[in-house]
Amino acid sequence: MSKIEKYNERVFEKIKNINEYGSEFWYARDLAEILGYKRWDKFLNVIEKAIEACKNSCYEPLDHFSRVGKMVELGSGAKRQVEEYMLSRYACYLIVQNADPNKEVVALGQTYFAIKTRQQELQEDFESMTEDKKRLAIRNELKEHNKKLVEAARNAGVETNLDYAIFQNHGYMGLYGGLTAQDIHKRKGLKKNQQILDHMGSTELAANLFRATQTEEKLKRENIKGKNNANRIHYEVGAKVRKTIKELGGTMPEDLPTPQKSVKQIEKEETKKLKIKRIKP
């Protein structure tokens, strides 16, 4: 078993705690140990960066980073109180985004908490939505993030349309186990002018949204330069998302069913409904 496999999804779940109100949280010192930080002061620097990122995202840090005291046992058997934080899932996500990217387990943690945090957001926001509306919402969000991904890739050296097509294929190959965009298009039985993203269910779209957002962030955060390096990063992120889906027991994206209706058809239907509502008194 590889080092990354040892620190899989089950490890992060194992150190999760549930408070008396049924809410989940993680202790910072437990997370520090999993992420390979031996010195608390080093990890505290990461926490402070994460708190700043939380503020910049217009969230209240106290809702996600709760500073507490914790009693630990010394070698002599005596106990003393040490500084500790109780962290929400979002806080853990921000911490792994600001942790040492050279640590293998940090890369896994980034993927794990990104997916789980996004799943939580989708569950909270989309609980009352139909599958069609979920598809429409995620597809629209993916359009916006793809624009940011284009910009991040361009800054890394992906300049021409051909360069970008190759760059995108690397992301798909990572996420789809070696399949290119053309392979996915063929597998779905689509016509030449039909886009694969318009013919994905909400689960498959969400996996591609994770791929796009995490690649964009990694390209910017690590200041990646050179189109070959950008292609490599896109492939690696796609592969890590795929690995996490597998470890969570999910269905591989290429094995998910292709919906009968495209997102464009759903969009037309929703527009038509709005027009009818406006006409009715």
N, C-alpha and C positions, 0 to 999 in steps of 0.2 A: 504493500500500500504506500502511495506517495505521501509526501509531507502535506500537500494540499488536501488530499483525500482524508487524512487524519483530522483535519480541521474543517470538516464539512458542516452542512446545515444542522446536523444533530448536536454538534458542539455548542453552537450559539443558542440553540433551544435549551440545552441542558443547563446553562447558567442563567436562564430566564427565571424570574420570580413573579409571583402573583400576590398583590397586597390584599388587605381585608375587604376592599371594594371590588375585587375581581379584575383590577387593572394590572397589566404586565409591566415589569420594569427589570432593568439590569443594574448590578452594582459595577461601578467604574473599575474597581480593583480586580474584579473577576474578568472583565473585558480586557483590561491591560495585560493580564497574564496570558489570556488566549492569543492576544495580538503580539505577544513576544516582547513586551516592555517590562524590563526588570527593575527600572528605577521609576518611582512614583513621580518625581519632579519632571522627568521627561514626558511622561504621559499627561501630567497636569498641563503642560504647554499645549498638547493636542486638544485637551478639553477646552482650554481658553480660546483657542482658534475656532473650535466648534461652536462655542457660545457666541462668539462674534458673528459667525456665519448665520446663526439662528436670529440674531438681532437684525442683520442685514436682510433677512428674508421676511422681516416684519412679524416674527413670532415672539412671544414672551418667553425668554429663557427659563424663568422660574417654573413654567409649565412642563419643561422637558429636562431640566438639570436641577435636581433637588439636593442641596448640600446637607450632608448629615454626618454624625459621628458614628464610628463603628468600633466595637471592642475586639481586639485581637489578642491571641494568647502568645506570650513570649516563650523562648526556649526554657526559661526557668519555671514556667507554669503560671507566672504572674500575667496579668492582663493590663493593657493600656488602650486608651482611645486614640484612633487615628482618623484623619480626614477621609471622607468618602462621599460619593455622589450616587444618587438613585437616578437612573437614566431611562427616558422613554425610548421607544423604538426609533423615533425620529432623531433623538439625541445620539443614539448609537450610529445611525446612518451618517450624521454630520461628523462624528468622531472618526469613523473609518475613512471618510472622504479626506480628512486632514491628517491621517496617520502616515507613517513612513511607507511610500509606495514600493520600496525595494523589498519589503517583507512579503513573502508569498501569501501568507494567511490574510494579510490586509487586503490583497486583491480579491480573495474569496469573500471576505467580509463586506467589501464594497458591493459586490454583486448580490450577496444574500440580503443585506439590509435595504439595498435599493429596490429589489423585487418585493420584499415583504412590506416595506413602507408604502410602495406604490399600490400593492394589493389592498392594503388597509385603506388608503385614500379612495381607491375605486369602490371598495365595499361601502364606505361611508357615503360617498357621493352618488353612487349609481344603484343603491339598493332597490330603489323604486322604479328604475328604468327597465324597459324591455331590452332584449338582446339587440334589436335593430338600433335603438337609441344609444346603447352602449357603443356599438360599432361606429356610429356616426360621430359620437363625442370623441372617442379615442383616435379615430382617423383624422379628425380636424386638429386634434392636439399634435398628432404625428406630423401633419403638414407643417405646423409652426416650428416644431423641433427640427425637422429636416432642413428648414431654411437656416437655422443656427448651425446645424451640422455642416452644411455646405460652406458657410463662412469659416468655421473652425478648420475644415479640411483645406480650404483655399489658403488660409494663413500658414498651414503646415507645408504647403507646396503642391497641393492637388489643384492644378490650374485649368486644364482643358476639359471639355465634356467627356472625352475618352478617358482621361485620368480619373474623373469622378465616377464614371461607370465601373471602372476597374476597382476603385475604392469601395463602392457600394457592394460589388460582388464579393469582396473579401468579408464584409460584414455578414452578408447572407450565408456565405460558405461556413463561417464560424458557427452561426446560429442553426443552420440547417444541415449540419453534418457533411459539408462538402458540396452541397447543391448550390449552383449559381442562380441568379435571377431568372435566366432563361430556362433552367431546369425546373424551377418552381412554377413558372408560367406554364410550361408543358405539362407538369404533373397535375395542375389544376384544370387543365383542358381549356385554357382561355384562348380567345381570338387575339390576333396580332396587336390590335389597338387597345386591348383591355389591360389595365394595370393590376399587378398582383395585390397591392395593398388595398384595392377596392373590393377584393374578393377574399377577404380574411374575416374570420369570426373575431369576437372581442378578445378571446384568449390569445390568439395568434397575433392580433394587432398590439396587444399589451406587451408581448414578448419583444416585438420589433420596436416598440416605444422605449423599452428599457435599453435595448441595444443602441438606439440612436442617442438617447440622453446621456448614457454612460460614456459612449465614445466621444461625444462632444466635450463633456467635462474633462475626460482624461487627456484629450488633445490639448486643451487649453491649460489645464493644471500642470501638465508636465512639459508644456511648451515644445511639443513634438515638431521636428523639422524634417522635411524630406518626404516625398510621396510614398516611397517604399516603407518608411517607418510608420506613416499614417495608415497605410494598407495593413501593416502588421498589427497595429493597435486595434483597428476595426475588427480584424479577424479574431484576435485574442478576446476582445470584449464579447463578441458574438458567441465564441466557444465557452466562455465562462457563464454567460446567461444560460446556454444550453445545458451545461454541466449542473447548474443549480436547479433547473427545471427537472432534470433527471433525478437528482438527489431528493427533491421534494415529492417525487413520485408522479410528476406530471406527464402529459402526453407530448411527445416531440412535435415541434411545429409543423413538420412536413406530413405528419400523420393526422393532423386535425382536419375535420371536414370542411369543404368549401361551401359556403352558404349559397343558396339558390339566387338570392338577390344581391346585386352589387351595392356598395355604399352610395354610388351615384343614383341608383334607383330609389334607395331609401330617402336620399336628399330630395329628390323630385316629389316623392310622396308627401314628405313633411312640408315642403313648400306649398303643395296643392292644398293640404289641410289648412294651412295658415290663411291662404287666399279665401277658402270657403268660409272660415271663421270671420274674416273681415267683411265678407258679403252679407252674411246673416245678421239681422238686426239684433 
